Amino acid sequence: MFPHTVDGVRANGDNNWNMNIEKTTPIREGVNFEMRLEAQDVFNHLVAGAPNTTPTSAQFGQVTSDAYTTGRWVQIQGKIDF
């Protein structure tokens, strides 16, 4: 009997790089300005879905979807401490 799916086929793992840069600048005694830049998925890598595991399908072994595509996002923050 021919199997309906092929087990043990794995998809690619996550390749996600996050970054955080922070700089504190003194303005005067007791007052500091803090600037912060945060970025998620800095290199904007695509995470592909699992391949089709149905042997009788014409798309057997092909990746036809994305697991998720959040895309890159950047956030800038500023804060004054006194």
N, C-alpha and C positions, 0 to 999 in steps of 0.2 A: 504494500500500500504506500502511495506517495504522500509525503507529509504536506500539510496545508501551509505551514510556515517553517522557516529555518531558524532555529533557536541559536543563541550565542552570538549573534551579530551585534556589535556595539557601535554606538555613534561617537563622534568626536567629543572630547571633554571641553570644558570652558577654557577660554584663553582671554581672560578679562584683566586689564591693568587699570588700577585706580591711582590717583595722584593727589597729593595735598602739599601746597607750598604756603608757608606762613612767614610774615615779616612784622616785627614789632619796632616801631620808631618812637623814640622819646620826643615829645613836643616841648615840655618843660618839666620841672621837678614835680613828680606826682601825677603827671598826665602823659599817657602813652596812646599812640594810634596803632592799631593792629589791622593789617590787611591780610586776607586769606583767599586763596584760590583753590577750589576743589574741582576735580574732574573725574568722571566715571567712564570707563571704557575708552581710555585715552587714544589707543591705536585703532579704535572702531572696527574690531574684528567681528566677523559674522559667525554665529554659532549655528551650524547646519543641523538639521533634524536627522533622525535615524533613517537608514536606507530601507527600501521596501523589501520585506522578507517573505513575500508570497511567491513561490517558485513558478506558479502558473501565470503570473502577471507579466504583461509586456514591459512593465517598468521595474522588473526584479533587479535588485541591487542598486537602483538609482535613488539619489536623494532628491526629493521633490518639494521639500518644505524647509523652512527655517524653524529651529527650536524656539528662538526668540530673537528679536532685533530691537533692543532698547535704544541703540544708537548712543553716540557720545553726548554727554551733557557737561556743561561747565557752570560753576557757580562762583561768584565773587562776593566777598563780604568785607565790610569795614566796621571797626568798633573803636570807640574812644573810652579808655579806662581813666577814671580820675578819682 
